[in-house]
Amino acid sequence: MSSDQKENGIGQDAEDGLQQDGVNTRRRSLIKAGVGTWALPAGLTSLLAACGGDDDDDDAAPSPGGGDEGGTEPPPAAKLLSSFGLVVLPDTQFYARYATAETGNQFAKLFGSEPFMAQTDWIARSAKALNVPFVIHVGDVVDQVSKPQQWEVADAAMKRLEAAGVPYSILAGNHDVLQDIGFESDPVNGTDATRDLAAEPYLKWFGKDRASAQATFGGRDASGFHEYHVFEAEGQKFLVLSLSWRVSDAGLAWARQVLQTHSSLPAILVNHQLLAIANDGVSPLEVDYGLMLWDKLIRGNDQIFMTVNGHHHGAAHLTKINDFGHAVEEMVVDYQMAYQGGNGLLRFYEFDLSNNRIVASSFSPWVPQKPKNAVNEFDQAVLTDANNQFVIEMDFAKRFAAFNPNFKAGPGSREGSVSEAALALALNGFADVKPPEKAAPANDEDYAHAAGTLAHWRFVGGAAGTAVAQGAVVADKSGNNNPLTRAPLNAPAGNTAQEGDLVWSADRHRLSAAPGSVTFRNTAGPRLSYFLTDVAATLNAETFTGGYTVEAFIKIAGDWTAAANAWMNIMTRAGRRGNLPGWAASLPQSPPLQFAISNLREVQWEVVPSSVTPVTARTNWSGEILVDTWLHVAVVNDPATRETTMYVEGAPVLRNAVDGVGLATLGLPWTVGAGYWDGGDPSGGFLGALGEIRVVGKPLQPSEWLTARAS
């Protein structure tokens, strides 16, 4: 799910923590020891060697029995495990969108490869060695349903699995259907029953004929959006039931019939939406659609022991008890808001039938493939937090006994853990880059001063905790006489702001040399506080034909909600962009520059360049950012490349803008803390804290930013 469609998106036990430590320990040992020291199944060692593993022979090694002199007894044979792996592909929407010519082929340009293809290629090459019988895609295959280039990227990536004979299930997410209507906004409409099936791109690219070519395919419902598969592993069969975005009552009836027809099979239910994640980014959160599925499908069907979904950004795990007193493990996994749109991260589940456990790990086979000079500290090849690497203890025979009394582990076919082998194969010796040390400022002037600075506002002037008086002036440190002034409390008409809604603060980002910030409080609806440049400020007319760098330190309030604070503004240029000469695009009501926070908590930089034909907007988007956390945001426009890049805490975002230089203007004031719509009064007030903001009339390198030291 992404901001362009403006869709609101909306535990572990102590034992899990101990198991988590165990997995971490194994991973650290794995990296330290190297791939060659691990006992890997037949076929995997040769595959690793082909990927650059150590294949040197050791002719001096003694025979297991000690040779002619008797020697010691050979060690006992390792116990063979009955174990297999499942791979989950989380939302691939940004991989599809930004691997196209119309978005500048950003992955290929930066890294020489694309994450979607890297994921499926790795699975195709590794499935046999890792005993992976099946792959699950959780939906949002593409980001923009009506863009054929994105479907072409997805088509090519999934064909890699088909060519290798690796079966998979797939489903349509909200971005894969023509009418994206959420259950929370309309529980009735927006299901598969209300769609024009002949017009849906998903059914053209991933229709029944394509699905039925897979050996595991069982069938699709009448709409063609929902499907099931039966795969076999370690002598046992499992059912995968994949339901696309907004299943109808008829679709649910079909799903129940599938379960009844295959009543002895343990079932994994896959949806695009089911479980969500709370604002803390860690805790599982149940939403209405997931609760509906629980009541109508999951709780009364004991076969469903596990669910997987995407849609909600991040990862979480919740255990619920069904009507039979048995556990159902619900898991959400969606990395699209992480670095580079997910950075190729996928979820790997090891079903260890011998030891009665499911081991979950999350890693990227793409990061280790990137050129060394393109890898930075934001490239995490393995996620080791408790929601991304954990163990679920499950006595499979006992859990499935009521409907499959004959379920048992197979005789065993491999030595060692599948998940450890998967990490070894994916990493191939890769180690995360250590973040560089960044020094805190020694004093208020310890920052990189930049020639060409047009405005530099430091929000200081009063004692911490005291109100910023209406009419208070924030000086322009650049010397160009572009100060900010707090607007009157009663402007615009109907504003209910109080003086204490805006206060001075000593709080600041650790790399900001400014001695403080301002905190915007009690912002909702018509109540807002904001600053304006003077009507005659020279900055108002600036078009930045030489490019620009805009920096801001921001912190979103912990009580931010999409319902009350979506599309709140950090900074804007006043006016209606439709009034710009030659305007030729949609939403003319927007301002010519909007630096805002979306309903998905993304940083939005949407501007009209001063040099672009036809006159249209360009937008940069960050991933979903944290609340109550200071962040440095830099937006850099380079006239040489005509590209604009956003950085959050120094990390370049994926969704950057191309083909545009400068910033168009209507000659109206800049506003900090509020925005505009359709040329009307200020609105969309900011909730949180703003540190210093600097506007420079040229592109700057990171070593020249406010986060860098003076010398």
LOBA-650367 format. One line per field, with one value per residue (C-alpha): residue in one letter; x, y, z. Coordinates in nm, 3 decimals. Example, Ala and Ser with C-alpha at 12.3 -4.5 7.8 and 13.67 -1.06 7.14 Angstrom:
type = A S
x = 1.230 1.367
y = -0.450 -0.106
z = 0.780 0.714
END
This chain:
type = M S S D Q K E N G I G Q D A E D G L Q Q D G V N T R R R S L I K A G V G T W A L P A G L T S L L A A C G G D D D D D D A A P S P G G G D E G G T E P P P A A K L L S S F G L V V L P D T Q F Y A R Y A T A E T G N Q F A K L F G S E P F M A Q T D W I A R S A K A L N V P F V I H V G D V V D Q V S K P Q Q W E V A D A A M K R L E A A G V P Y S I L A G N H D V L Q D I G F E S D P V N G T D A T R D L A A E P Y L K W F G K D R A S A Q A T F G G R D A S G F H E Y H V F E A E G Q K F L V L S L S W R V S D A G L A W A R Q V L Q T H S S L P A I L V N H Q L L A I A N D G V S P L E V D Y G L M L W D K L I R G N D Q I F M T V N G H H H G A A H L T K I N D F G H A V E E M V V D Y Q M A Y Q G G N G L L R F Y E F D L S N N R I V A S S F S P W V P Q K P K N A V N E F D Q A V L T D A N N Q F V I E M D F A K R F A A F N P N F K A G P G S R E G S V S E A A L A L A L N G F A D V K P P E K A A P A N D E D Y A H A A G T L A H W R F V G G A A G T A V A Q G A V V A D K S G N N N P L T R A P L N A P A G N T A Q E G D L V W S A D R H R L S A A P G S V T F R N T A G P R L S Y F L T D V A A T L N A E T F T G G Y T V E A F I K I A G D W T A A A N A W M N I M T R A G R R G N L P G W A A S L P Q S P P L Q F A I S N L R E V Q W E V V P S S V T P V T A R T N W S G E I L V D T W L H V A V V N D P A T R E T T M Y V E G A P V L R N A V D G V G L A T L G L P W T V G A G Y W D G G D P S G G F L G A L G E I R V V G K P L Q P S E W L T A R A S
x = 0.000 0.138 0.062 -0.031 -0.366 -0.388 -0.519 -0.516 -0.331 -0.473 0.389 0.588 0.630 0.943 1.022 1.035 1.297 1.516 1.469 1.540 1.874 1.948 1.881 2.092 2.378 2.362 2.361 2.663 2.847 2.752 2.896 3.209 3.281 3.198 2.977 3.229 3.225 2.856 2.716 2.489 2.264 2.371 2.362 2.395 2.773 2.823 2.573 2.761 3.089 2.941 2.850 3.205 3.226 3.547 3.592 3.957 4.047 4.241 4.438 4.606 4.284 4.275 4.008 3.714 3.847 4.201 4.370 4.580 4.661 4.310 4.254 3.936 3.584 3.403 3.160 2.797 2.599 2.409 2.036 1.851 1.580 1.238 1.229 1.131 1.115 0.847 0.928 0.696 0.726 0.597 0.441 0.650 0.472 0.765 0.998 0.762 0.705 1.063 1.209 1.029 1.149 0.880 1.019 1.381 1.478 1.607 1.718 1.914 2.069 2.189 2.265 2.269 1.993 1.634 1.509 1.197 1.395 1.676 1.428 1.268 1.598 1.749 1.447 1.461 1.830 1.799 1.464 1.595 1.892 1.674 1.384 1.140 0.827 0.624 0.635 0.366 0.305 0.090 -0.028 0.030 0.218 0.236 0.188 -0.024 -0.276 -0.318 0.053 0.145 0.519 0.481 0.292 0.571 0.828 0.614 0.547 0.918 1.005 0.739 0.826 1.164 0.989 0.780 1.085 1.250 0.938 0.889 0.512 0.363 0.036 -0.042 -0.324 -0.435 -0.371 -0.550 -0.304 -0.375 -0.748 -0.918 -1.137 -0.935 -1.206 -1.113 -1.337 -1.314 -1.461 -1.720 -1.778 -2.019 -1.877 -1.531 -1.530 -1.466 -1.845 -1.852 -1.571 -1.578 -1.382 -1.314 -1.135 -0.916 -0.543 -0.462 -0.679 -0.509 -0.156 -0.210 -0.526 -0.649 -0.473 -0.137 -0.206 -0.331 0.002 0.151 0.157 0.017 -0.282 -0.620 -0.861 -0.997 -1.331 -1.582 -1.437 -1.088 -0.933 -0.898 -0.706 -0.582 -0.286 -0.187 0.184 0.364 0.670 0.830 0.555 0.274 0.034 -0.052 -0.320 -0.251 -0.565 -0.496 -0.773 -0.732 -0.825 -1.181 -1.322 -1.701 -1.948 -1.951 -1.573 -1.583 -1.837 -1.599 -1.310 -1.512 -1.597 -1.229 -1.150 -1.432 -1.323 -0.968 -1.073 -0.763 -0.506 -0.338 -0.409 -0.218 -0.448 -0.293 -0.456 -0.338 -0.489 -0.562 -0.329 -0.191 0.077 0.028 0.185 0.480 0.584 0.608 0.279 0.023 -0.302 -0.629 -0.837 -1.198 -1.127 -0.910 -1.170 -1.432 -1.215 -1.158 -1.531 -1.644 -1.361 -1.073 -1.209 -1.450 -1.205 -0.949 -0.739 -0.620 -0.318 -0.134 -0.212 0.019 -0.062 0.100 -0.055 0.043 0.400 0.645 0.616 0.423 0.300 -0.014 -0.130 -0.507 -0.710 -0.981 -1.314 -1.141 -0.898 -0.607 -0.354 -0.366 -0.045 -0.119 0.170 0.198 0.508 0.549 0.883 0.780 0.846 1.198 1.511 1.485 1.120 1.198 1.557 1.471 1.379 1.169 1.034 1.159 0.978 1.141 0.890 1.102 0.873 1.134 1.168 0.809 0.876 0.844 1.152 1.092 1.374 1.383 1.666 1.750 1.917 1.949 2.166 2.468 2.442 2.474 2.805 3.031 3.055 2.673 2.628 2.591 2.494 2.124 2.163 2.055 2.077 1.925 1.661 1.716 1.450 1.188 0.918 1.142 1.340 1.159 1.055 0.701 0.685 0.422 0.358 0.235 0.088 -0.102 -0.215 -0.347 -0.476 -0.845 -0.858 -0.545 -0.470 -0.204 0.016 0.376 0.722 0.896 1.203 1.432 1.623 1.883 2.143 2.118 1.869 1.708 1.687 2.058 2.139 1.912 2.095 2.429 2.319 2.161 2.443 2.732 2.976 2.815 2.843 2.647 2.836 2.915 2.751 3.005 3.058 2.885 3.005 2.762 2.815 3.062 2.875 2.599 2.823 2.960 2.788 2.880 2.815 2.706 2.765 2.447 2.224 1.910 1.735 1.831 1.577 1.669 1.368 1.510 1.411 1.241 1.281 1.203 0.836 0.718 0.480 0.594 0.409 0.200 0.411 0.735 1.013 1.252 1.561 1.710 2.063 2.168 2.179 1.940 1.660 1.402 1.273 0.968 0.690 0.432 0.090 -0.192 -0.396 -0.719 -0.590 -0.749 -1.099 -1.227 -0.883 -0.909 -0.536 -0.406 -0.069 0.043 -0.015 0.333 0.618 0.994 1.185 1.541 1.479 1.668 1.817 2.153 2.332 2.169 2.388 2.083 2.019 1.651 1.329 0.959 0.679 0.341 0.064 -0.315 -0.330 -0.645 -0.904 -0.923 -0.685 -0.331 -0.020 0.226 0.498 0.511 0.782 0.720 0.514 0.816 1.076 1.317 1.283 0.922 1.030 1.320 1.292 1.611 1.721 2.061 1.904 1.849 1.897 1.625 1.697 1.470 1.484 1.142 0.977 0.620 0.421 0.361 -0.017 -0.026 -0.313 -0.404 -0.763 -0.666 -0.325 -0.297 -0.138 -0.012 0.242 0.603 0.648 0.471 0.475 0.138 -0.098 -0.275 -0.048 -0.321 -0.258 0.097 0.135 0.097 -0.027 -0.123 -0.187 -0.430 -0.504 -0.459 -0.584 -0.252 0.017 0.330 0.540 0.417 0.652 0.415 0.341 0.099 -0.178 0.072 0.331 0.552 0.746 0.607 0.800 0.565 0.668 0.625 0.972 1.047 1.202 0.970 0.755 0.464 0.414 0.341 0.435 0.716 0.696 0.944 0.818 0.997 0.903 0.684 0.866 0.862 0.673 0.838 1.178 1.399 1.479 1.691 1.533 1.727 1.588 1.849 1.772 2.061 2.027 2.296 2.095 1.752 1.689 1.562 1.667 1.525 1.736 1.601 1.870 2.118 1.953 1.843 1.480 1.362 1.072 1.257 1.163 1.318 1.320 1.279 1.487 1.406 1.084 0.801 0.655 0.351 0.551 0.362 0.504 0.657 0.468 0.614 0.371 0.069 -0.037 -0.293 -0.566 -0.724 -0.567 -0.759 -0.656 -0.379 -0.479 -0.327 -0.128 0.181 0.177 0.517 0.849 1.052 1.421 1.621 1.531 1.779 1.716 2.019 2.017 2.229 2.272 2.482 2.672 2.611 2.941 2.789 2.462 2.362 2.442 2.811 3.053 3.221 3.562
y = 0.000 0.348 0.715 0.775 0.607 0.775 0.460 0.469 0.175 0.181 -1.068 -1.244 -1.444 -1.443 -1.783 -1.623 -1.381 -1.668 -1.846 -1.522 -1.502 -1.852 -1.767 -1.453 -1.653 -1.899 -1.616 -1.448 -1.780 -1.838 -1.508 -1.547 -1.903 -1.867 -2.077 -2.356 -2.467 -2.556 -2.900 -2.835 -3.074 -3.238 -2.990 -2.682 -2.692 -2.700 -2.417 -2.213 -2.284 -2.148 -1.833 -1.785 -2.021 -2.195 -2.514 -2.583 -2.949 -3.064 -3.368 -3.400 -3.456 -3.798 -4.053 -4.077 -4.403 -4.285 -4.477 -4.795 -4.735 -4.787 -4.449 -4.342 -4.447 -4.228 -3.978 -4.084 -3.986 -3.662 -3.697 -3.627 -3.366 -3.371 -3.008 -2.783 -2.414 -2.174 -1.834 -1.533 -1.241 -0.929 -0.640 -0.592 -0.279 -0.038 -0.294 -0.307 0.068 0.191 -0.066 0.092 0.334 0.588 0.618 0.634 0.267 0.371 0.028 -0.062 0.285 0.273 -0.095 -0.266 -0.505 -0.508 -0.642 -0.823 -1.026 -1.077 -1.229 -1.474 -1.561 -1.648 -1.861 -2.037 -2.118 -2.217 -2.396 -2.748 -2.711 -2.559 -2.803 -2.524 -2.675 -2.354 -1.972 -1.728 -1.375 -1.160 -0.909 -0.553 -0.705 -0.360 -0.008 0.147 -0.094 0.087 0.107 -0.182 -0.134 -0.230 -0.547 -0.630 -0.613 -0.841 -1.076 -1.122 -1.175 -1.440 -1.617 -1.691 -1.916 -2.077 -2.153 -2.323 -2.525 -2.360 -2.331 -2.026 -1.869 -1.508 -1.269 -0.917 -0.645 -0.313 -0.168 -0.452 -0.378 -0.093 0.008 0.040 0.052 -0.039 -0.244 0.020 0.288 0.067 -0.289 -0.370 -0.237 -0.293 -0.675 -0.910 -0.915 -0.549 -0.561 -0.563 -0.885 -0.826 -0.499 -0.602 -0.601 -0.857 -1.118 -1.048 -1.080 -1.348 -1.525 -1.877 -2.023 -1.906 -2.036 -2.373 -2.444 -2.504 -2.859 -2.750 -2.557 -2.666 -2.406 -2.053 -1.913 -1.779 -1.427 -1.553 -1.353 -1.628 -1.953 -2.255 -2.489 -2.818 -2.886 -3.185 -3.177 -3.443 -3.690 -3.459 -3.237 -2.878 -2.646 -2.281 -2.071 -1.728 -1.466 -1.142 -0.793 -0.772 -1.121 -1.128 -1.349 -1.575 -1.590 -1.685 -1.958 -2.088 -2.083 -2.280 -2.535 -2.573 -2.641 -2.892 -3.072 -3.099 -3.150 -3.343 -3.087 -2.830 -2.491 -2.165 -1.871 -1.590 -1.248 -0.903 -0.756 -0.932 -0.831 -0.477 -0.309 -0.047 0.300 0.177 -0.025 -0.341 -0.448 -0.645 -0.462 -0.623 -0.436 -0.473 -0.669 -0.919 -0.960 -1.024 -1.300 -1.441 -1.463 -1.583 -1.814 -1.874 -1.943 -2.216 -2.399 -2.579 -2.660 -2.299 -2.296 -2.000 -1.679 -1.446 -1.101 -0.779 -0.432 -0.290 -0.165 -0.364 -0.699 -0.837 -1.168 -1.253 -1.589 -1.635 -1.930 -2.068 -2.230 -2.565 -2.432 -2.441 -2.173 -1.984 -1.796 -1.467 -1.280 -0.959 -0.888 -0.587 -0.412 -0.158 0.141 0.023 0.143 0.114 0.010 -0.304 -0.367 -0.715 -0.844 -1.157 -1.388 -1.745 -2.004 -2.332 -2.601 -2.824 -3.125 -3.322 -3.059 -2.932 -2.570 -2.304 -2.083 -1.743 -1.538 -1.224 -1.144 -1.000 -1.199 -0.873 -0.669 -0.903 -0.882 -0.504 -0.354 -0.297 0.075 0.103 -0.063 0.160 0.141 0.131 -0.200 -0.450 -0.793 -0.964 -0.834 -0.968 -0.799 -1.013 -0.955 -1.061 -1.349 -1.580 -1.936 -2.071 -2.391 -2.616 -2.984 -3.046 -3.393 -3.270 -2.945 -3.133 -3.445 -3.348 -3.340 -3.536 -3.805 -3.964 -3.655 -3.724 -3.606 -3.777 -3.997 -3.698 -3.594 -3.340 -3.241 -2.908 -2.624 -2.513 -2.154 -2.145 -2.285 -2.025 -1.744 -1.886 -1.911 -1.565 -1.382 -1.557 -1.397 -1.052 -0.847 -0.528 -0.202 -0.037 0.307 0.590 0.783 1.121 1.382 1.596 1.973 2.131 2.464 2.660 2.742 2.391 2.310 2.322 2.677 2.673 2.944 3.017 2.992 3.195 3.142 2.973 2.972 2.865 2.845 3.010 3.323 3.233 3.021 2.653 2.581 2.937 3.039 3.185 3.516 3.604 3.837 3.684 3.695 3.412 3.568 3.460 3.354 3.368 3.748 3.773 3.929 3.652 3.626 3.431 3.580 3.394 3.461 3.616 3.369 3.466 3.425 3.285 3.366 3.089 2.982 2.873 2.873 2.976 3.136 2.831 2.603 2.700 2.689 2.727 2.410 2.305 1.973 1.911 1.653 1.536 1.655 1.998 2.283 2.503 2.544 2.455 2.412 2.494 2.256 2.276 2.155 2.121 2.110 1.966 2.089 2.471 2.510 2.579 2.786 2.883 3.120 3.332 3.510 3.880 3.969 4.147 3.880 3.814 3.441 3.454 3.521 3.273 3.005 2.807 2.755 2.646 2.370 2.366 2.194 2.219 2.079 2.045 1.876 1.733 1.528 1.405 1.408 1.073 1.124 1.175 0.996 0.969 1.067 1.400 1.485 1.336 1.572 1.810 2.057 2.122 2.404 2.534 2.813 2.982 2.984 2.757 2.577 2.572 2.947 2.888 2.973 2.660 2.431 2.101 1.839 1.722 1.869 2.236 2.316 2.214 2.472 2.500 2.353 2.115 1.971 1.757 1.434 1.199 0.988 0.700 0.907 0.951 1.270 1.425 1.675 1.771 2.067 2.223 2.272 2.610 2.433 2.158 2.110 2.057 2.228 1.942 1.841 1.617 1.421 1.257 1.021 0.878 0.553 0.550 0.749 0.706 0.926 1.102 1.073 1.351 1.313 1.514 1.549 1.685 1.738 1.800 1.911 1.878 2.074 1.863 1.543 1.708 1.474 1.547 1.317 1.305 1.183 1.085 1.057 1.048 0.757 0.828 0.729 0.516 0.724 1.020 1.265 1.293 1.548 1.876 2.173 2.451 2.560 2.750 3.040 3.266 3.527 3.455 3.396 3.074 2.921 2.699 2.482 2.505 2.458 2.560 2.415 2.577 2.913 2.942 3.018 2.831 2.487 2.146 2.250 2.062 1.854 1.795 1.979 2.160 2.237 2.456 2.482 2.587 2.673 2.682 2.778 2.488 2.113 2.023 1.707 1.534 1.674 2.022 1.958 2.090 1.747 1.794 1.978 2.309 2.152
z = 0.000 -0.079 -0.049 -0.411 -0.348 -0.006 0.161 0.538 0.673 0.946 2.091 2.168 2.492 2.702 2.551 2.207 2.331 2.444 2.115 1.937 2.112 1.995 1.635 1.663 1.809 1.522 1.271 1.429 1.434 1.075 0.958 1.168 1.067 0.701 0.481 0.430 0.795 0.798 0.727 0.430 0.239 -0.081 -0.368 -0.149 -0.114 -0.489 -0.528 -0.270 -0.445 -0.766 -0.572 -0.447 -0.149 -0.042 -0.247 -0.172 -0.122 0.181 0.069 0.408 0.599 0.774 0.691 0.931 1.072 1.131 0.844 0.882 1.246 1.377 1.535 1.707 1.629 1.375 1.530 1.535 1.229 1.262 1.309 0.986 1.014 0.858 0.763 0.474 0.390 0.267 0.120 0.147 -0.095 0.084 -0.109 -0.423 -0.543 -0.532 -0.688 -0.985 -1.004 -0.983 -1.219 -1.514 -1.779 -1.688 -1.333 -1.446 -1.393 -1.054 -0.932 -1.243 -1.256 -0.896 -0.849 -1.187 -1.079 -0.956 -0.621 -0.746 -1.000 -0.749 -0.502 -0.744 -0.909 -0.570 -0.483 -0.819 -0.775 -0.409 -0.376 -0.434 -0.202 0.072 0.028 -0.060 -0.216 -0.240 -0.246 -0.125 -0.256 -0.025 -0.287 -0.403 -0.691 -0.852 -0.721 -0.996 -1.141 -1.472 -1.558 -1.794 -1.740 -1.376 -1.467 -1.711 -1.430 -1.211 -1.499 -1.571 -1.204 -1.143 -1.469 -1.314 -1.061 -1.332 -1.544 -1.248 -1.166 -0.826 -0.763 -0.598 -0.492 -0.572 -0.491 -0.572 -0.315 -0.303 -0.553 -0.797 -0.843 -1.023 -0.729 -0.409 -0.143 0.213 0.440 0.711 0.484 0.312 0.441 0.157 -0.168 -0.310 -0.299 -0.590 -0.646 -0.755 -1.014 -1.391 -1.430 -1.800 -1.720 -1.426 -1.519 -1.248 -1.418 -1.750 -1.616 -1.348 -1.458 -1.402 -1.705 -1.576 -1.226 -1.347 -1.516 -1.171 -1.036 -0.699 -0.836 -0.705 -0.840 -0.837 -0.737 -0.989 -0.977 -1.058 -0.773 -0.512 -0.547 -0.358 -0.388 -0.232 -0.193 -0.048 0.178 0.395 0.310 0.419 0.223 0.308 0.173 0.087 0.054 -0.102 -0.089 -0.281 -0.162 -0.029 -0.057 -0.102 0.083 -0.223 -0.209 0.158 0.083 -0.185 0.067 0.322 0.053 -0.034 0.331 0.357 0.040 0.176 0.536 0.644 0.523 0.750 0.593 0.560 0.491 0.286 0.253 0.161 0.478 0.807 1.091 1.132 1.342 1.612 1.599 1.803 1.499 1.708 1.861 1.660 1.596 1.489 1.233 1.124 0.807 0.991 1.264 0.997 0.849 1.195 1.264 0.922 0.823 1.062 1.408 1.294 1.068 1.278 0.973 0.953 1.181 1.029 0.842 0.650 0.512 0.394 0.344 0.684 0.695 0.905 1.078 1.375 1.513 1.709 1.848 1.876 2.002 1.775 1.866 1.915 2.173 1.930 1.840 1.514 1.433 1.254 1.094 0.894 0.689 0.457 0.404 0.139 0.365 0.446 0.267 -0.113 -0.097 0.102 -0.012 -0.139 0.207 0.221 0.491 0.519 0.730 0.825 0.919 1.140 1.180 1.375 1.647 1.636 1.556 1.289 1.255 1.098 0.951 0.738 0.501 0.161 -0.114 -0.312 -0.074 -0.100 -0.480 -0.490 -0.605 -0.307 -0.374 -0.365 -0.025 0.280 0.645 0.555 0.373 0.637 0.481 0.787 1.029 1.379 1.590 1.763 1.500 1.213 1.359 1.599 1.673 1.711 1.912 1.753 1.817 1.464 1.526 1.831 1.666 1.359 1.536 1.529 1.148 1.051 1.311 1.090 1.058 1.149 1.061 0.774 0.821 0.769 0.463 0.567 0.821 0.994 0.993 0.668 0.792 0.875 0.534 0.373 0.551 0.444 0.085 0.077 0.253 0.080 0.324 0.325 0.645 0.717 0.677 1.007 1.034 1.036 1.354 1.346 1.591 1.785 1.750 1.989 1.993 1.818 1.519 1.469 1.141 0.774 0.657 0.292 0.034 -0.154 0.154 0.090 0.423 0.750 1.030 1.382 1.609 1.919 2.107 2.432 2.742 2.698 2.769 2.717 2.441 2.112 2.110 1.808 1.597 1.731 1.470 1.385 1.231 0.903 0.990 0.623 0.632 0.335 0.541 0.497 0.855 0.971 1.182 1.388 1.236 1.441 1.646 1.476 1.122 0.921 1.039 1.263 1.381 1.745 1.818 2.158 2.217 2.416 2.117 1.996 2.249 2.255 2.337 2.422 2.250 1.927 1.693 1.825 1.509 1.497 1.620 1.682 2.055 2.036 1.841 1.850 1.940 1.768 1.999 1.990 1.612 1.460 1.213 1.209 1.504 1.384 1.453 1.182 1.060 0.741 0.547 0.484 0.178 0.030 0.120 -0.167 -0.109 -0.231 -0.590 -0.602 -0.874 -0.793 -1.152 -1.019 -0.813 -0.439 -0.106 0.158 0.504 0.806 1.143 1.225 1.499 1.467 1.791 1.958 1.953 1.574 1.403 1.037 1.117 1.275 1.127 0.777 0.523 0.788 0.654 0.744 0.491 0.178 -0.076 -0.078 -0.371 -0.614 -0.860 -1.122 -1.154 -1.275 -1.645 -1.857 -1.579 -1.748 -1.482 -1.216 -0.874 -0.964 -0.612 -0.451 -0.372 -0.590 -0.307 -0.038 0.224 0.428 0.615 0.439 0.586 0.589 0.779 0.476 0.415 0.097 -0.115 -0.399 -0.611 -0.951 -1.104 -1.258 -1.556 -1.685 -1.995 -1.976 -1.640 -1.398 -1.045 -0.923 -0.596 -0.360 -0.091 0.210 0.374 0.684 0.952 1.327 1.571 1.863 1.695 1.560 1.191 0.952 0.607 0.311 -0.040 -0.310 -0.666 -0.911 -1.238 -1.404 -1.375 -1.344 -1.050 -0.698 -0.416 -0.065 0.226 0.567 0.833 0.550 0.368 0.010 -0.040 -0.330 -0.460 -0.601 -0.875 -1.221 -1.501 -1.316 -1.206 -0.961 -0.792 -0.956 -0.765 -0.758 -0.564 -0.242 0.108 0.240 0.532 0.805 1.002 0.771 0.408 0.150 -0.067 -0.370 -0.294 0.032 0.386 0.570 0.697 0.768 1.074 1.189 1.510 1.664 1.672 1.408 1.444 1.213 0.843 0.576 0.209 -0.022 -0.390 -0.512 -0.456 -0.153 -0.070 0.267 0.392 0.348 0.534 0.875 1.018 0.928 1.149 1.069 1.024
END
